[in-house]
Structure formats: C-alpha cells, structure tokens
C-alpha cells in the first residue's frame, strides 16, 4: 500500500483521545460500518477498517515478530524467507512452516496485542479517512510458486 495515498481527502472524523477515546471512535465507526483507516498521531499507527471491523493494524508488532514470540516459527526459518515480505503469510504456508490454523491464531494474537497497545497510548490525536478497503481474499488471489533450487 502506498503510504499517504488516501490522505488526499479530508478526514471524516478527527479528535483527541481526551475528547473522545480511540475505543469510542472505533465503536462509532463500527456502528457506521465504515471502510477506511484511523490514523493516530504522533505514534503513526493505523487501524484499517472494512464494514466497521478491524482488518489490519500498522505500526505495531509485525506478523513475523508475533510468530517468533508465540514460538510458532523459529527466527532462523523466518529469516530465510524474508520476514518483511508483504506476502509473508503466503510464503509461510507454501513452505510448510505454518498451518492455516496457526496463521489464523497468530493473526488473532497480533491484533489482540496490537490493539491493546494502541488503546494504552497517551496523548494521541486521530483522523479517520475513507478509502477503499483491502480487496477481499478470493480465488483470484495469486499464490507464488515455491522457489526451486537451481
């Protein structure tokens, strides 16, 4: 995702957590079934929403860090497949390093911990921008073939 692409529009909701808490802002957006991103500052964290539900968090623990913390993948195996790859989840599944059930649990834990962290931040302003949500997963999603040794 290109950072700042959606920031060309005016925010639909702005505030400071002392006026309306981040949790209350998220509940309001959930009630409106909003699609977009809630940007926190000065932390720079972003909470992506689809139909009012959290879809992704940026600025918190990465998926790779979560997997290592939970003991689901060892650091050396993760380093071999580039832990910063945007398709890390697909590569872990294709390489057989993680099951689909393990991935779901890791994502659940990542969001739980990340949201807990974001809700504890102090002195945050926020702005909500509408933008098209991430595309839903579907049969058109291309999974790259595993690399074959030469």
C-alpha positions in Angstrom: 0.0 0.0 0.0 1.4 3.4 -0.9 1.6 5.4 2.3 -0.4 8.7 2.2 -2.4 7.8 -1.0 -5.7 8.1 0.9 -4.7 11.2 2.8 -5.6 13.4 -0.2 -9.1 13.7 1.1 -10.4 15.5 4.2 -10.8 13.3 7.2 -14.4 12.4 8.2 -13.7 12.2 11.9 -10.9 13.9 13.8 -10.3 14.3 17.5 -8.1 13.8 20.5 -8.3 10.9 22.8 -9.0 13.2 25.7 -12.2 14.4 23.9 -13.4 11.0 22.5 -11.4 7.9 23.3 -9.9 5.9 20.5 -12.1 3.0 21.6 -15.2 5.2 21.4 -14.1 6.4 18.0 -13.7 2.8 16.8 -17.2 1.9 18.2 -18.7 4.9 16.4 -17.0 3.8 13.1 -18.2 0.2 13.7 -21.8 1.4 14.0 -21.4 3.3 10.7 -19.9 0.2 9.1 -17.1 2.5 7.9 -14.3 1.5 5.5 -11.1 3.3 5.8 -8.2 4.0 8.1 -7.9 5.6 11.5 -4.5 7.3 11.7 -3.1 8.0 15.1 -0.5 10.7 15.8 2.1 11.2 16.9 2.6 7.4 17.0 1.9 7.0 13.3 -0.1 3.8 13.9 -3.0 3.0 11.6 -6.1 0.9 12.1 -7.7 -0.3 8.9 -11.4 -0.9 8.9 -13.8 -2.8 6.5 -17.5 -2.6 7.2 -16.6 -1.2 10.6 -14.5 -4.1 11.6 -10.7 -4.1 12.1 -9.0 -5.6 9.2 -5.3 -4.7 9.8 -3.1 -2.7 12.1 0.1 -0.9 11.1 2.7 0.4 13.5 2.5 -2.5 15.9 4.3 -5.9 16.2 4.8 -7.5 12.8 3.4 -10.9 11.9 7.0 -12.3 11.9 7.6 -10.9 15.4 4.3 -12.4 16.6 5.1 -15.8 15.2 8.5 -15.8 16.9 7.1 -14.6 20.2 4.5 -17.3 20.2 7.1 -20.0 19.3 5.2 -20.9 16.1 8.2 -20.2 13.8 11.9 -20.1 14.7 13.9 -16.9 13.9 16.3 -18.6 11.5 13.5 -20.2 9.4 11.8 -16.8 9.3 15.0 -15.0 8.2 15.3 -17.4 5.3 12.0 -16.3 3.8 12.3 -12.5 4.5 10.2 -11.6 7.5 9.5 -8.2 5.9 7.9 -9.6 2.8 4.4 -8.3 2.1 3.3 -11.9 1.3 4.9 -13.5 4.4 1.8 -15.3 5.4 1.6 -17.0 1.9 5.3 -17.9 2.0 5.0 -19.5 5.4 2.1 -21.6 4.2 3.7 -22.6 1.0 7.0 -23.6 2.7 5.1 -25.7 5.2 6.4 -23.6 8.2 2.9 -22.8 9.4 -0.6 -24.3 9.1 -3.6 -22.3 8.2 -5.0 -22.7 11.7 -1.7 -21.4 13.1 -1.8 -18.4 10.9 -5.3 -17.5 12.0 -4.3 -17.9 15.6 -1.1 -15.7 15.1 -3.2 -13.0 13.4 -5.7 -13.1 16.2 -2.9 -12.7 18.8 -1.2 -10.0 16.7 -4.4 -7.9 16.6 -5.3 -8.5 20.3 -1.8 -7.4 21.4 -1.6 -4.6 18.9 -5.0 -3.1 19.8 -4.2 -3.4 23.5 -1.0 -1.4 22.8 -2.8 1.2 20.7 -5.5 1.7 23.3 -2.9 2.4 26.0 -1.1 5.1 24.1 -1.3 8.5 25.6 -1.8 12.0 24.1 -2.9 10.7 20.7 -4.8 12.6 18.0 -6.7 10.7 15.4 -8.2 11.2 12.0 -10.4 8.8 10.0 -10.1 8.7 6.2 -12.4 6.8 3.9 -10.7 4.7 1.3 -11.5 1.5 -0.5 -10.9 -1.4 1.8 -8.3 -4.1 1.1 -9.6 -6.4 -1.5 -11.3 -9.5 0.0 -9.4 -12.8 -0.4 -10.8 -14.8 -3.3 -10.0 -17.3 -6.0 -8.2 -14.6 -7.9 -5.5 -14.3 -5.2 -2.2 -15.4 -6.7 0.0 -17.6 -4.6 3.6 -17.5 -5.8 5.1 -20.9 -6.5 7.8 -22.0 -4.1 11.4 -21.4 -5.3 13.1 -24.4 -6.7 16.8 -24.8 -6.1 18.9 -24.5 -9.3 
